[in-house]
């Protein structure tokens, strides 16, 4: 059983210096007894007094063991965190008792302990200044002499690094085997906790680095486990202080605090990564940056101020756990598959964390044993969650691979088909090249072999006409003229066909030129006598296009507007506008117009609406115009009604 010594406990007068001692003579001490020696301590501030030298020394106060910053130096002033002091306690215990020992808990200070004038233990090195003090922190079990009943306990304490000064937890008097058993259980629990979390952390870190780095939650969980493992090892056993005897305890403590706050960062990031769809982004950033800010303060704040950051950290963690629970409930409602396991883990973890806080801030007893095992269970559950998450991701990856393989197979099939199409395309291209060669040959035949007889026929008719000039009548002359006209028309028709076949052959060469300059050059050819009125666009424009093709289009359109006009004076208006990706042109005249039903027909090959032979036409000109416009990704249209003129509009891609 564990009980504390109240301030009203019985006192007896001691023989040495007439100091009152705590009387436990009538207290039954058996194998289950644990007595917290928390009251009746003499407290000497700024003094190191060794046993036998207390004569004529007056303590500052008789105190209950707690942080000495809660003691009054005067009516208005509390003791500072930094300083040194002597504690002294006299106890009297019964002769008839089992073997008992003193359990001295770890304090945030260096200490030196005497029992009945004999130096029993020294943790670190006590001194009257920071330079003289070597800070260390450890718990000890010290056996008491079985032949003695009166004990004087004197403890020197020096603190120059922590905001908690002095001894804040009371020594425990109890059955030696019981205290050693409790201590052994705590060590076993600690080693299991440190070993398990260290192993889990290293496993997931290696798993992330060498196998599955697609899920950042694995990395955050690994950092969290290793941070907590280091914290437990350093806080309770301080191996680095043992290995490096002169190493600064303040530096070691700062490292502990930084790792603790980074554990808070990794825990938050781990949770937010898993439930990213349910977390409010501003809140997550505020919490994470708050932990970073605390870690930064630890780096720059001197002792003891950085040790006061533990309370803000605990408040942030409690706030975070409340928010985590809220988000997990939302995830459960939304049927998120990880949420149920996460909810169980977080609820259990929250309970254990609250117990840890209570144990840490109050009396620990055996609670830390159960807390450590509880943490291990929580982290094993979280490990299961991560492995479930990995398994789901891996299965999804396998399904993706299967889809990819199926797509690869389909691509292979399509590639084979494409190869077949390419072969067919090459074959068609070869046929096309042969056809083009045949067309070129045909053009050669037309231009030489067909035109030559026409020229000879025209010449022969002229010769016959000259030979018979004196004997033929007017009808014969008219027939000869008609024959020569038909030969000329046949020659013009062949020339039109050759020109139509040459469109779009070879590369199109573009250049910049002025539109109105081009139109003036055309007008000089089609109306060299200035018989007609042709209005150019009011504003000249710089055109970037194939000049020869555009010139051919305008020459055909203006020439048709003049040739087929039923007025002596043709009035032609040319307009222009520019859009982002094309030019728009139009050619309007005051001619006889075209019936709506012929608007499409006029662009067909050999189409002629005027059957009067007085107007020579091959019916190919507008077909050539339409083909040139189409080859330049444009369109052409007619706006006209019979008797009221014609407007031909066409576009030209820039």
Buried (B, 14 or more C-beta within 10 A) or exposed (E): EEEBBEEEBBBBEBEBEEBBBBBBEEBEBEEEBBBBBBBBBBBBBEBBBEBEEBEEEEBBBBBBBBBBBBBEBEEEEEBEBBBBBBBBBBBBBEEEBBEBBBBBBBBBBBBBBBBBEEEBBBBBBBBBEBEEBBBBBBBBBBBBEEEEBBBBBBBBBBBBBBBBBBBBBBBBBBBBEBBBEBBEEBEEBBBBBBEBBBEBBBBBBEBBEEEBEEBBBBBBBBBBBBBBBBBBBBBBBBEEBEEEEEBEBBEBBBBBBBBBBBBBBBBBBBBBBBBEEBBEEEBBEEBBEBBBEBBEBBEEBEBBEBBBBBEBBBEBBBEBBEBBBEBBEBBEEEEBEBBBBBBBBBBBBBEBBEBBBEBEEEBBEEBBBBBBBBBBBBBEBBBEBBBEBBEEEEEEBEEEEEEEEEEEEEEEEEEEEEEEEEEEEEEEEEEEEEEEEEBEEBBEEBBEEBBEEBEEBBEEBEEBBEEEEEEBEEEEEEBBEEBBEBBEBBBBBBBBBBBBBEBEEEEEEBEEBEBBEBBEEBBEEBBEEEEBEBEBBEEEEEBEBBBEBBBBBBBBBBBBBBBBBEEEEBBBBBBBEEEEEBBBBBBBBBBBBBEEEBBEEBBEBEBBEEEEEEEEBBBBBBBBBBBBBBEBEBEBEBBBEEEEBBBBBBBBEB
